[in-house]
Amino acid sequence: MFGILSAMDGGLLDLLTLGGYLDGTAEFWLWSTLLLLIAEIFTAGFFLGALAICTLLTAGGALWFSPGWQVAFFAASSIGSLLWVRPVFANLLSPKKTATNTSALLGQAGTVVVQVPAGGQGRVRLANEEWRATAAAELNVGDAVKVLAVAGNTLTVDRA
């Protein structure tokens, strides 16, 4: 009976022996996954983590694929993972850049509180703060303005 089973190329024999799970290839891929995840802790950029995902998928495929196909699957999934999964995780894990100090004022709306002559200086209120302001055109008290630029403690504004 075993002669018949061993003569079969894959198929029933692989099913009876659980494919790669009894010949050790799945164990190899699982150990590789563990080692890559441990190494990822000490590196930046999610490079090894992306490869660890591929080794885990390959370990799952060891039930159906021969070792040669496992290596091919790992190579193809590694390329895909490095091109798609790694950038997605890198974006999710990177801190978002928040504008601070005066750069946070760009684009904000305010109100003129002291008339701003064309090319001269006046004052505008943004939220609860007053700022020195300049403008290309004359702005009257009460006009709604938008911040175009910041130079030191002077804002360049225009009508909103």
C-alpha positions in Angstrom: 0.0 0.0 0.0 2.8 2.5 0.8 4.3 1.7 -2.5 1.2 3.0 -4.2 1.1 6.1 -2.0 4.7 6.9 -2.5 4.3 6.6 -6.2 1.8 9.3 -6.2 3.3 12.7 -6.9 1.7 14.9 -4.2 -2.0 14.5 -4.0 -3.1 11.9 -1.5 0.3 11.4 0.0 0.7 15.1 0.7 -2.7 15.1 2.3 -1.9 12.1 4.5 1.5 13.5 5.6 0.1 17.1 5.8 2.4 18.2 3.1 5.2 20.5 4.3 4.1 20.2 7.9 5.7 16.8 8.4 8.7 17.3 6.3 9.9 20.3 8.2 9.6 23.0 5.6 6.7 24.7 7.4 8.7 24.7 10.6 11.6 26.3 8.8 9.3 29.1 7.6 7.8 29.6 11.0 11.2 29.9 12.7 12.2 32.3 9.9 9.1 34.4 10.7 10.0 34.5 14.4 13.6 35.4 13.8 12.6 38.2 11.3 10.1 39.6 13.8 12.7 39.7 16.6 15.2 41.3 14.2 12.5 43.9 13.2 12.4 45.1 16.8 16.0 46.3 16.5 15.7 47.9 13.1 13.8 50.7 11.6 11.7 51.0 8.5 9.5 47.8 8.6 11.8 46.1 6.1 12.2 42.8 8.0 8.6 42.9 9.2 7.4 42.9 5.6 9.5 39.9 4.9 8.2 38.2 8.1 4.6 38.5 6.7 5.9 36.6 3.6 7.5 33.8 5.6 4.3 33.4 7.5 2.2 33.1 4.3 4.7 30.7 2.9 4.5 28.5 6.0 0.8 28.4 5.4 1.4 27.4 1.8 3.7 24.6 2.8 0.7 22.3 3.0 0.2 22.6 -0.7 3.5 23.6 -2.3 6.7 21.7 -2.8 9.9 23.4 -1.4 10.8 24.8 -4.8 7.4 26.5 -5.2 7.6 27.7 -1.6 10.8 29.6 -2.4 9.3 31.0 -5.6 6.1 32.0 -3.6 8.3 33.6 -1.0 10.3 35.6 -3.6 7.2 36.8 -5.4 5.4 37.7 -2.2 8.5 39.5 -0.8 8.7 41.8 -3.8 5.0 42.5 -3.5 5.3 43.1 0.2 8.2 45.4 -0.1 6.4 47.4 -2.8 3.0 47.6 -1.2 2.8 46.5 2.4 5.9 48.2 3.7 4.9 51.7 2.4 1.4 51.3 3.9 2.7 50.4 7.3 5.5 53.0 7.1 2.8 55.7 6.6 0.6 54.3 9.4 3.5 54.2 11.8 5.1 57.5 11.0 4.1 60.5 13.1 1.9 63.1 11.3 3.6 66.5 10.9 1.7 69.2 12.7 2.4 72.8 11.9 3.6 74.7 14.9 4.3 78.2 16.0 3.9 80.8 13.2 3.7 78.2 10.4 0.4 77.1 11.9 -1.1 80.5 11.1 -0.8 80.1 7.3 -4.3 80.0 5.7 -6.1 81.0 8.9 -8.9 83.5 8.8 -9.0 86.7 10.9 -10.5 90.1 11.2 -8.9 93.6 10.7 -9.0 95.5 14.1 -6.8 98.4 13.0 -7.0 99.6 9.4 -4.2 98.3 7.1 -3.2 100.8 4.5 -1.9 99.5 1.1 1.7 98.6 1.7 1.5 99.8 5.3 0.9 98.1 8.6 -2.2 97.6 10.7 -3.5 94.9 13.1 -5.6 91.8 12.6 -7.1 89.4 15.1 -6.7 85.6 14.7 -8.7 83.6 17.2 -7.9 85.5 20.5 -4.6 87.1 19.5 -3.7 90.3 17.7 -1.0 90.4 15.1 0.8 93.1 13.1 -0.3 92.8 9.5 0.6 94.1 6.0 -1.4 93.9 2.8 -1.0 94.8 -0.8 -4.5 96.5 -0.9 -6.1 98.7 1.8 -8.1 96.8 4.4 -10.7 98.4 6.6 -11.7 97.6 10.2 -14.0 94.5 10.3 -12.8 93.1 6.9 -12.3 89.3 6.9 -8.8 88.4 6.0 -6.7 85.3 5.3 -3.0 84.8 6.2 -0.8 84.4 3.2 2.7 84.5 4.8 4.4 85.0 8.1 7.7 87.1 8.5 8.8 87.3 12.1 5.8 88.7 14.0 4.2 90.3 11.0 1.5 88.6 8.9 0.9 89.2 5.2 -2.8 89.1 4.7 -5.4 89.5 1.9 -9.2 89.7 1.8 -10.8 86.3 2.5 
